[in-house]
């Protein structure tokens, strides 16, 4: 994964939305990995924060 990131310091996801708990688990691991390497994440969404997951656990 480090070779994919290269020198990236900022990563932007447009229309970020998590559809189910499985996606949440995968996204969580990705985000922890990115934050652990000092990558800043910028996301956009047409959903309000309370509606980011359709089936929150």
C-alpha positions as CSV (number, residue, x, y, z in Angstrom):
1,X,0.0,0.0,0.0
2,X,2.9,2.4,0.7
3,X,4.0,2.2,-2.9
4,X,0.5,3.3,-4.0
5,X,0.6,6.3,-1.7
6,X,4.0,7.5,-2.8
7,X,4.3,11.0,-1.3
8,X,0.6,11.7,-1.1
9,X,-0.3,14.1,1.8
10,X,-3.9,14.9,0.8
11,X,-6.5,12.5,-0.5
12,X,-10.0,13.6,-1.7
13,X,-13.1,11.4,-2.0
14,X,-16.0,12.9,-3.8
15,X,-19.5,11.7,-2.8
16,X,-18.2,9.6,0.1
17,X,-21.0,7.3,1.4
18,X,-20.9,4.0,3.2
19,X,-23.7,1.6,2.2
20,X,-23.4,-1.3,4.7
21,X,-21.5,-2.6,7.8
22,X,-19.1,-4.5,5.6
23,X,-18.1,-1.3,3.8
24,X,-17.8,0.5,7.1
25,X,-15.3,-2.1,8.3
26,X,-13.2,-1.8,5.2
27,X,-13.4,2.0,5.2
28,X,-12.3,2.1,8.8
29,X,-9.2,0.0,8.2
30,X,-8.3,2.2,5.2
31,X,-8.8,5.4,7.1
32,X,-6.7,4.3,10.1
33,X,-3.9,3.3,7.6
34,X,-4.0,6.7,5.9
35,X,-4.2,8.7,9.2
36,X,-1.3,6.6,10.6
37,X,0.8,7.8,7.7
38,X,-0.2,11.5,8.1
39,X,-2.4,11.7,5.1
40,X,-5.1,14.3,5.3
41,X,-8.5,13.2,4.0
42,X,-11.1,15.6,2.4
43,X,-14.5,14.2,1.6
44,X,-17.7,15.5,0.1
45,X,-21.2,14.0,0.2
46,X,-24.8,15.0,-0.6
47,X,-25.9,13.2,2.6
48,X,-26.0,14.8,6.0
49,X,-23.5,13.4,8.6
50,X,-26.3,11.6,10.4
51,X,-27.2,9.9,7.1
52,X,-23.7,8.7,6.1
53,X,-24.6,5.1,6.7
54,X,-27.9,3.7,5.8
55,X,-27.7,0.9,8.4
56,X,-25.5,2.1,11.3
57,X,-24.6,-0.5,14.0
